[in-house]
Amino acid sequence: MYPLSSARVKAGESVLVHGASGGVGLAACQIARAYGLKVLGTAGTEEGQNIVLQNGAHEVFNHREPNYIEKIKKSVGEKGIDVIIEMLANVNLSNDLNLLSYGGRVIVVGSRGPIEINPRDTMAKESSIIGVALYSSTKEEFRQFAAALQAGMEIGWLKPVIGSQYSLEKVAQAHKNIIHNSGTSGKMILLLE
């Protein structure tokens, strides 16, 4: 909800969700589809790709294939992508800027380090890079997001996908897995039993 509202999306626009098979990515796909966007996603496993397609994406691409960027370009054509939800900006941001449409926006949700980009890639298309952090939201924004998400779950267009589950005693292992695993499916859950 939050990344899409930061992007000021409009029905009919296209969105690419990088790392779409994780909990945040799947929610972004579901919400984007409900908002009337053309949804593209990336995932690194066949299982992840299937989950992404089952949760709102019109198309999915394997980000482990060396030519996946070319496949995305071929799919979207000359216009490019209006919004990119970026989970790993330190790997993808430079490519993202080349995939954007005129006035396109990259919403940085996650990054694990620095990256070098060419600012000229933002100039010709008058594109934007917008970083988001949920903790920066006001109480009113939190209430608005919560109300929209609650309504989505009640109506049925938002369905959380549960991934790995860990007991509280295994929280250190869960942390290691989320940092070091290169693919995920669904939202990681800690069980408080």
Phi, psi and omega in degrees: 000306184299311179299322181289323178292325177295332181277353182052053183290154176230143177308139181095345177283167177254147177224136173250124178253108176283140182065043188287348183274352176280174183301313180292318181297317179295318177298318179299319178297314181298314182293315180300318179296318179295332179276000178085026179266156169278120189252124173244146179223163171235148175205157186259358179228161177296319177301313179299318179297318178296318179297320179298315179296325180285349184239035168115342182286139173281324180218152177223147182232144179275109183287000174268349176282135183299332184255021185295329179296318178296323178295321178295314179302317179297321181293317185270343178074196185297328185299319183089189184255136182285318184222135174239124175266113190251116180268342184219068187300328181294346177256320194254346192302318180299315176295321180304315183299329179279343179271345187290153171277175173298128182077011181293159183230134170257125178255112183273110178264326182212152177200143180244024178158185183279164174211149175260129177234164175260112181303337178298334179294342176268338188286309185298326181260001183048049182269168184230148171245121184237121176271143178233146175215115185303325181295347177276353182291150175281167177299322179295318177297318176302315179298317179296315179297316181297318180296317180294317179294319178299315179298320178299321178289320180296317182284328176110003178273350176241114183229101180304139179253119182274131178254232181296143177236134182229143172288160182300329179294339183257022183298324178296318178295319178300317180297314178300317182296319182290330179281318190259341178285142184262004178208149181213157176224111179085184183268129176289137184236136171260128181266129184258043181270000000 
